[in-house]
Amino acid sequence: MAAAALAAIAPLHVSPAHAFLGRPVLFAAIGNATKAPNGWLQLCATGAEECKPEADQARDVTLTPDLLQQLYEINKYVNDRVQWTSDAELYGKAERWAYPLDRGDCEDMVLLKRRLLAKAGWPLGALLITVVEERGHEKERHAVLTVRSDRGEMILDNLTPEILFWYETSYRYLSRQSAADPNVWVSFNSAQAKPVTDLAPLPLPPPLGISLGIKP
């Protein structure tokens, strides 16, 4: 699966990508350590390789148009391949994190995106599983993947094909993995800074001119 996903990445038209990369660089304010989700603890108890900290765990990523292309391709590949299905239907339990084949829920899709990006060379310290909550709704918990780079933190979400910076989403951020150790989870500060200038909306995708060549 990883080989098929990575082999299909096509060249990127760089001008729209530079417009995206020109967005304000603003990192989310992180709070204190907090309890890891039960699903993560159960996954790691089975011996998942991705639970082990790496020597270069917190290595910074310099975001380029080609790497941005890769994010779009892998995000779309997983979103298209995996049909959302509840853990209750799949496993007969309320919560279980697992790597999906063709069905799974939001945590499962985040795990697969994280694994594919890691196989493509992204450090795990840049790929942080994040628990969020939609503002003003039933406040159901949801999982997304935060991707850290020198240009800020982007969100990969199974609910949209777009990739947005964290401050462009409507979510309230609850907790995520530490960049130094995937088994350490941290909370978010209740007060978060926002860009000082108004942002013109970017209809993403396809302003990057991406060739979506991955086949599920």
C-alpha positions in Angstrom: 0.0 0.0 0.0 2.8 2.5 0.9 4.7 1.7 -2.3 1.6 2.3 -4.4 0.8 5.5 -2.7 4.2 7.0 -2.9 4.9 5.9 -6.5 2.0 7.9 -7.9 3.1 11.3 -6.7 3.3 13.7 -9.7 5.2 17.0 -10.2 3.7 20.2 -8.7 3.0 23.5 -10.4 5.0 25.7 -8.1 3.4 29.1 -8.4 0.2 28.3 -6.5 2.2 26.3 -4.0 4.3 29.4 -3.2 1.1 31.3 -2.5 0.1 28.7 0.0 3.5 28.6 1.6 3.3 32.4 2.0 0.6 32.1 4.6 1.5 33.5 8.1 3.8 31.2 10.2 2.0 30.7 13.5 2.4 27.7 15.8 -0.3 26.6 18.3 0.3 27.3 21.9 0.9 24.1 23.8 0.0 23.5 27.5 0.8 20.9 30.0 1.2 17.1 29.7 -2.1 15.2 29.6 -3.3 11.7 29.5 -3.0 9.9 26.2 -6.2 8.6 24.6 -7.1 5.1 25.5 -7.1 4.1 21.9 -3.4 5.1 21.6 -2.5 3.2 24.8 -4.2 0.1 23.5 -2.5 0.3 20.1 0.9 0.6 21.7 0.2 -2.3 24.0 0.1 -4.5 21.0 3.7 -3.4 20.0 3.1 -0.9 17.2 6.5 0.2 15.8 5.2 3.8 15.5 4.9 4.1 19.3 8.7 4.1 19.8 10.5 7.4 19.8 13.1 7.8 17.1 16.6 9.4 17.5 15.6 12.2 15.1 12.0 12.4 16.4 11.8 16.2 16.7 13.6 16.9 13.4 12.3 20.0 11.7 10.9 19.7 8.1 11.5 22.4 5.6 8.3 22.5 3.6 8.7 22.7 -0.2 6.2 22.5 -3.0 7.1 18.9 -3.6 6.5 18.0 0.0 3.2 19.9 0.0 2.3 17.9 -3.1 3.1 14.7 -1.1 0.8 15.8 1.7 -2.1 16.4 -0.7 -1.6 13.1 -2.5 -1.4 10.9 0.7 -4.3 12.8 2.3 -6.5 12.2 -0.7 -5.4 8.6 -1.1 -6.4 7.7 2.4 -9.6 9.7 2.4 -10.7 8.1 -0.9 -9.6 4.6 0.0 -11.0 4.2 3.5 -14.8 4.3 4.0 -15.7 5.8 7.4 -17.1 3.0 9.6 -17.6 3.1 13.3 -15.6 1.0 15.7 -18.9 -0.4 17.0 -19.7 -1.8 13.6 -16.2 -3.0 12.8 -15.1 -4.4 16.2 -18.1 -4.4 18.4 -16.6 -1.9 20.8 -16.9 1.9 21.3 -13.2 2.6 20.7 -10.4 0.8 19.0 -7.5 2.4 17.1 -6.2 0.2 14.2 -4.6 0.5 10.8 -7.5 0.3 8.2 -7.7 -1.6 4.9 -10.8 -0.2 3.3 -12.9 0.7 6.4 -12.2 2.6 9.5 -12.9 5.7 11.5 -11.1 9.1 11.9 -8.4 7.7 14.2 -7.7 4.8 11.9 -7.3 7.2 8.9 -4.9 9.4 10.8 -2.8 6.4 11.7 -2.6 5.4 8.0 -1.7 8.9 6.9 1.0 9.0 9.6 2.4 5.7 8.5 2.5 6.5 4.8 4.2 9.9 5.4 6.7 8.3 7.7 7.5 5.8 5.0 8.0 8.7 2.6 10.7 10.1 4.9 8.8 12.5 7.2 10.0 12.3 10.8 7.4 11.1 13.3 7.9 14.2 15.3 6.4 16.2 12.5 3.3 13.9 12.4 1.2 14.4 15.5 -2.1 12.7 16.1 -4.4 15.4 17.4 -7.8 15.3 19.2 -10.2 18.2 18.4 -13.7 19.2 19.0 -16.1 21.1 16.6 -17.1 24.4 18.0 -20.8 25.1 18.6 -22.0 21.6 17.7 -22.5 18.4 19.8 -18.9 18.6 20.8 -18.1 15.1 19.5 -14.4 14.3 19.6 -12.6 13.9 16.3 -9.0 13.0 15.3 -6.9 14.8 12.7 -3.2 14.7 11.8 -1.1 17.8 12.6 1.9 18.1 10.2 4.6 20.4 11.6 7.0 22.3 9.3 9.1 25.5 9.2 6.0 27.1 7.6 3.7 26.2 10.5 1.3 23.4 11.4 -1.1 22.0 8.8 -4.1 19.8 9.4 -4.9 16.6 7.5 -8.6 15.7 8.0 -10.8 12.9 6.6 -13.8 15.3 6.5 -12.3 17.6 3.8 -9.9 17.2 0.9 -8.4 20.6 1.8 -5.2 21.1 3.8 -5.5 24.0 6.1 -3.2 25.6 8.7 -4.4 24.9 12.2 -5.7 28.5 12.7 -7.9 28.2 9.6 -10.1 25.4 10.9 -13.2 25.7 13.1 -11.9 23.2 15.6 -11.2 23.6 19.3 -7.9 21.8 19.9 -7.8 19.5 22.9 -4.6 17.4 22.9 -1.9 16.0 20.7 1.3 14.1 20.7 4.5 15.7 21.8 7.0 16.3 18.9 9.7 14.7 21.1 7.9 11.5 22.1 4.7 10.0 20.6 3.8 8.5 23.9 3.7 11.9 25.6 0.5 13.9 25.0 0.1 17.6 25.7 -2.9 19.9 26.0 -3.5 23.2 24.1 -3.7 26.5 25.8 -7.2 27.9 26.0 -6.1 31.2 24.4 -4.6 30.9 21.0 -3.1 33.7 18.9 -4.5 34.3 15.4 -2.8 35.9 12.4 -2.9 39.7 12.7 -3.9 40.2 9.0 -7.1 39.0 7.4 -6.5 36.0 5.2 -8.0 35.8 1.7 -9.6 32.3 1.4 -7.7 29.8 -0.6 -10.0 27.2 -2.3 -7.8 24.2 -1.6 -7.5 22.0 -3.5 -6.8 22.6 -6.5 -4.8 25.9 -6.6 -1.7 23.8 -6.3 -2.3 22.2 -9.7 -2.0 18.8 -8.2 -2.3 15.7 -10.4 -4.2 13.3 -8.2 -2.8 10.1 -9.6 -3.2 7.7 -6.7 -5.6 4.9 -7.2 -7.3 3.3 -4.2 
